């Protein structure tokens, strides 16, 4: 049994399984440490080792450089303690408590290969979250992570977006078995992806269902009357892959942001025929005064991080990401 101490709050947790990472152990013990992608790509879980030794699984060396590692920094999602460890993680106690709750499937709307699920929360239970966070849906002994697509201002329901993947455990279940009024169990809120409290201009970049947390943040900003300069880039392969565009256009009207739709599989009027990262490289010369929020597939996020922090001068701490990786089975 290895003890982890987190300062300055002096929180303690223990790890019995050497194969378990510090992040997974913390989440299992209902401690929502800062994190995003959970696979060593986004850097949201980076923190400093005050004492003790850590063994690291393979990770993206662009988000944890050799210099940072030498200075004592680590990634919680890839870290295994060797003996007792003390970590410095400010503001661990901020946020909402992690809960396991039932939810009734109030509505299922399917369009093409996309299902929009509206989950009704139990009236006797409170559930709070920040725009950009996600939940784990518990099914068949496995967890499937989905961003909350609704804004925190909608307190009685949660919305999740499920894209159909042939052979995917949960998406096959949604398409062929799940019915309205059935009960699902979920765990959350999870993740530390969300809107900062600065006034810097924002570049939001998403691919596929990475639109879900972006939608949550935009709806929260609209409901809270938050005025910031925003540009939104959404990349897909085919135009049919876009969904909820009417709602996005309504948010654009209210918030006044610039919207760019990018396609790689076909040319279409009002869309840019190019990868979303290449389009951003063509459209921007300097992101030093921006915040970047990136959601979607792992390759896009890695490419955008490299582009924005090296060529476009983005401050690394101003890059926020929520990477989607396919679940096995």
C-alpha positions in Angstrom: 0.0 0.0 0.0 1.5 3.3 -1.1 0.5 6.7 0.4 0.0 9.8 -1.7 -0.1 13.1 0.1 -1.4 16.2 -1.8 -0.4 19.7 -0.5 -1.3 22.4 0.4 -4.6 20.8 1.4 -2.9 17.8 3.0 -5.2 15.3 1.3 -4.2 11.6 1.5 -5.0 8.7 -0.7 -3.6 5.2 -1.0 -2.7 2.9 -3.9 -2.6 -0.8 -3.5 -2.3 -1.9 -7.1 1.1 -1.1 -8.7 -0.6 -1.0 -12.2 -3.0 1.7 -11.2 -2.1 5.3 -11.9 -2.3 8.1 -9.3 -5.2 9.7 -11.3 -7.2 6.5 -11.6 -6.7 5.8 -7.9 -7.9 9.3 -7.0 -11.0 9.1 -9.1 -11.9 5.7 -7.7 -11.7 7.3 -4.2 -13.9 10.2 -5.4 -11.1 12.7 -5.5 -11.4 14.7 -8.7 -7.9 15.7 -9.4 -7.2 18.0 -12.4 -7.3 16.0 -15.6 -8.6 16.0 -19.2 -7.6 13.3 -21.7 -6.4 10.7 -19.2 -3.8 9.5 -21.8 -0.8 11.7 -21.4 -1.6 14.1 -24.2 -3.3 17.3 -22.8 -1.1 18.1 -19.8 -4.1 19.1 -17.6 -2.9 16.7 -14.9 0.6 18.0 -14.8 1.8 18.7 -11.2 5.0 19.0 -9.1 6.6 16.2 -7.1 7.6 17.5 -3.7 9.1 14.3 -2.5 9.2 10.6 -3.5 9.8 8.8 -6.8 7.4 8.3 -9.7 7.5 5.8 -12.6 5.9 7.1 -15.7 4.1 5.2 -18.5 4.7 6.5 -22.1 3.4 10.0 -22.6 3.5 12.9 -25.0 6.9 14.5 -24.4 5.5 17.8 -25.9 3.3 18.3 -22.8 5.9 17.2 -20.3 9.3 18.1 -21.5 12.6 16.7 -20.3 13.3 20.0 -18.6 10.0 20.0 -16.8 10.6 16.3 -15.8 14.0 17.3 -14.5 12.4 20.1 -12.5 10.1 17.5 -10.8 6.9 17.7 -12.7 4.8 14.6 -13.6 1.6 13.6 -15.3 -1.0 12.1 -12.9 -2.6 10.0 -15.6 0.7 8.2 -16.3 2.3 8.2 -12.9 2.9 5.2 -10.6 4.3 5.9 -7.2 7.4 4.2 -5.9 6.9 4.3 -2.2 5.4 7.3 -0.5 5.0 10.5 -2.6 4.1 14.1 -1.8 2.5 16.1 -4.7 1.8 19.8 -5.0 -1.7 20.3 -6.5 -3.4 23.7 -5.8 -7.2 23.9 -5.5 -7.9 20.2 -5.4 -11.1 20.8 -3.3 -12.7 23.2 -5.8 -15.6 21.9 -7.8 -18.5 19.5 -7.2 -18.5 16.2 -5.4 -18.2 13.1 -7.6 -21.4 11.0 -7.3 -22.8 7.8 -8.8 -26.4 8.5 -9.7 -29.2 6.9 -11.8 -30.7 8.8 -14.7 -33.8 8.1 -16.7 -33.5 8.3 -20.5 -36.0 11.0 -21.2 -35.4 11.3 -24.9 -33.3 9.7 -27.7 -32.9 11.6 -31.0 -31.0 9.9 -33.8 -29.8 11.6 -36.9 -27.4 9.8 -39.3 -24.8 8.2 -37.0 -25.4 10.5 -34.1 -27.7 10.0 -31.0 -28.5 12.8 -28.7 -29.5 11.4 -25.2 -31.4 13.5 -22.7 -31.0 12.0 -19.2 -33.4 13.0 -16.5 -31.7 13.4 -13.1 -33.4 12.1 -10.0 -35.4 15.0 -8.3 -34.2 13.9 -4.8 -30.5 14.3 -5.8 -28.5 17.4 -6.5 -25.8 17.3 -9.2 -23.6 20.2 -10.1 -20.9 20.5 -12.8 -18.9 23.0 -14.7 -19.4 23.5 -18.5 -16.8 21.3 -20.2 -16.8 18.4 -17.7 -17.8 14.8 -18.5 -19.5 11.8 -16.9 -18.7 8.1 -17.0 -21.7 6.0 -18.0 -21.5 2.7 -16.2 -22.5 -0.3 -18.4 -21.6 -4.0 -18.4 -18.9 -3.5 -15.8 -17.1 -0.9 -18.0 -17.1 2.9 -18.0 -17.8 4.9 -21.1 -16.8 8.6 -20.9 -19.0 11.2 -22.5 -18.8 15.0 -22.3 -21.9 16.8 -20.8 -23.2 18.7 -23.8 -25.8 20.7 -21.8 -25.0 23.8 -19.8 -24.9 23.8 -16.0 -27.9 26.2 -16.1 -30.1 23.2 -17.1 -30.2 21.6 -13.7 -32.7 18.8 -14.2 -31.3 17.0 -17.3 -28.0 16.1 -18.8 -27.3 15.8 -22.6 -24.7 13.5 -24.1 -23.8 12.9 -27.7 -23.1 9.3 -28.8 -21.7 8.7 -32.3 -22.2 5.2 -33.6 -19.1 3.0 -33.9 -19.6 -0.5 -35.2 -18.7 -2.9 -32.4 -18.6 -0.2 -29.8 -20.2 -1.6 -26.6 -22.2 1.5 -25.6 -23.0 2.8 -29.1 -24.3 -0.6 -30.2 -26.4 -0.7 -27.1 -27.8 2.8 -27.8 -28.6 2.0 -31.4 -30.2 -1.5 -30.9 -31.4 -1.8 -27.3 -31.7 1.4 -25.3 -35.2 2.7 -25.0 -36.7 5.9 -23.6 -37.6 5.6 -19.8 -34.8 3.1 -19.2 -32.4 3.8 -16.3 -28.7 4.4 -16.8 -26.2 4.9 -14.0 -23.4 7.4 -14.3 -20.5 8.8 -12.3 -19.4 12.4 -12.3 -18.7 15.2 -12.7 -15.2 14.4 -14.0 -12.4 16.3 -15.7 -11.0 19.8 -15.3 -11.7 21.0 -18.9 -13.7 24.2 -18.7 -13.8 28.0 -19.2 -11.2 30.1 -17.5 -12.1 33.3 -15.7 -10.0 35.7 -17.8 -11.1 38.1 -20.5 -8.7 36.9 -23.2 -10.1 36.1 -26.7 -10.9 32.5 -27.2 -10.2 30.1 -30.0 -12.4 27.0 -29.8 -11.4 24.0 -32.0 -13.3 20.7 -32.2 -13.7 17.7 -34.4 -16.7 15.3 -34.5 -18.4 15.0 -31.1 -15.8 17.2 -29.6 -18.6 19.7 -30.3 -20.4 18.5 -27.1 -18.2 20.3 -24.5 -17.9 23.3 -26.7 -21.7 23.5 -26.9 -21.9 23.3 -23.1 -19.4 26.2 -22.7 -21.1 28.3 -25.4 -24.5 27.8 -23.8 -23.2 28.6 -20.4 -21.6 31.8 -21.7 -24.8 32.8 -23.4 -26.9 32.1 -20.3 -24.4 33.9 -18.1 -24.1 36.9 -20.4 -20.3 36.4 -20.6 -18.8 38.7 -23.2 -15.6 37.6 -24.8 -14.2 37.5 -28.3 -14.7 33.9 -29.6 -13.8 32.1 -32.8 -15.1 28.5 -33.3 -13.6 26.0 -35.8 -15.3 22.7 -36.2 -13.8 20.0 -38.4 -15.4 16.9 -39.9 -14.9 14.7 -42.9 -18.3 15.0 -44.6 -21.0 17.7 -44.2 -23.5 15.1 -43.0 -21.2 14.7 -39.9 -22.3 18.1 -38.6 -25.3 18.1 -36.3 -27.2 20.7 -34.3 -26.1 23.4 -36.7 -29.3 25.4 -36.1 -28.6 25.6 -32.4 -24.9 26.6 -33.2 -26.1 29.4 -35.5 -28.5 30.6 -32.8 -25.6 30.7 -30.3 -23.5 32.5 -32.9 -26.2 35.1 -33.3 -26.3 35.7 -29.5 -22.6 35.6 -28.7 -21.4 37.1 -32.0 -18.6 34.7 -32.6 -16.9 33.8 -35.9 -17.7 30.3 -37.1 -15.6 28.3 -39.5 -16.6 24.8 -40.7 -13.9 22.6 -42.1 -14.3 19.5 -44.3 -11.7 17.0 -45.5 -13.8 14.5 -47.4 -15.8 16.8 -49.7 -16.1 20.4 -50.8 -19.2 22.3 -49.8 -20.4 25.9 -50.0 -19.7 27.9 -46.8 -17.1 25.4 -45.6 -13.3 25.4 -45.9 -12.0 22.3 -47.7 -9.0 21.6 -45.4 -8.0 20.1 -42.1 -9.0 22.3 -39.2 -5.4 22.6 -38.0 -4.2 23.6 -41.4 -7.0 26.2 -41.6 -6.0 27.7 -38.3 -2.4 27.9 -39.5 -3.6 29.8 -42.6 -5.9 32.1 -40.6 -3.6 33.1 -37.6 -0.1 34.4 -37.3 0.0 35.0 -33.5 -2.0 33.4 -30.7 0.1 34.9 -27.8 -2.9 36.8 -26.4 -5.4 34.0 -26.8 -6.7 30.9 -25.0 -7.2 27.8 -27.0 -9.9 25.2 -26.2 -9.5 22.0 -28.2 -11.8 19.0 -28.1 -11.9 16.0 -30.4 -9.6 13.3 -31.8 -6.2 12.9 -30.3 -4.2 13.5 -33.5 -5.9 16.9 -34.0 -5.2 18.0 -30.4 -1.5 17.0 -30.6 -1.1 18.7 -33.9 -2.9 21.9 -32.7 -0.8 22.0 -29.5 2.4 21.8 -31.5 1.3 24.4 -34.0 -0.1 26.9 -31.5 2.7 26.7 -28.9 5.6 26.7 -31.3 4.7 28.5 -34.5 1.8 30.7 -33.2 3.4 31.7 -29.9 0.5 30.5 -27.6 1.4 30.4 -23.9 1.4 26.7 -23.0 -0.8 27.3 -19.9 -3.4 28.8 -22.2 -4.0 25.6 -24.1 -6.9 23.6 -22.7 -7.9 20.2 -24.2 -10.3 17.3 -23.9 -9.0 14.5 -26.1 -11.4 11.7 -27.3 -9.9 8.3 -27.7 -12.0 5.3 -28.8 -12.9 2.8 -26.1 -11.9 -0.8 -26.8 -14.9 -3.0 -27.5 
